[in-house]
Amino acid sequence: MDFQFTPKQREIYELAGALAREKFAPRAAKYDALATSPVENMQDFRDNGLLKLTISEDLGGMGSGAMGRDPVLYLLAIEQTARVDMSTAQCLHVHSHGSHLIDHVGTQEQREHF
């Protein structure tokens, strides 16, 4: 087995890690204390294309997820995020699973809409 990251996996690992350290870590205590959703962090994921991790490539995603071409991509983003902010990691996890499910069992119209 090859346990080396592919270039794309390395890119996601580094990007998610940088977001976690530079953006999410400073906000984590505030979200925990207020018991609010990490909206700014999710926007940072969106701005950096990471909400498309588990969407198929034919829809402009990265093709990750359990049934995707590269299941490791989204796991790397979650792992890097969880190092500093478990709430945000959980939100990314739930988003990734939901979008992956729609992508794989939805109609083409649903896939394109959501």
Secondary structure, DSSP 8 states (H G I E B T S, - for coil): ---S--HHHHHHHHHHHHHIIIIIHHHHHHHHHHT---HHHHHHHHHTTGGGTTS-GGGTS---STTSS-THHHHHHHHHHHTT-HHHHHHHHHHHHHHHHHHHHS-HHHHHH-
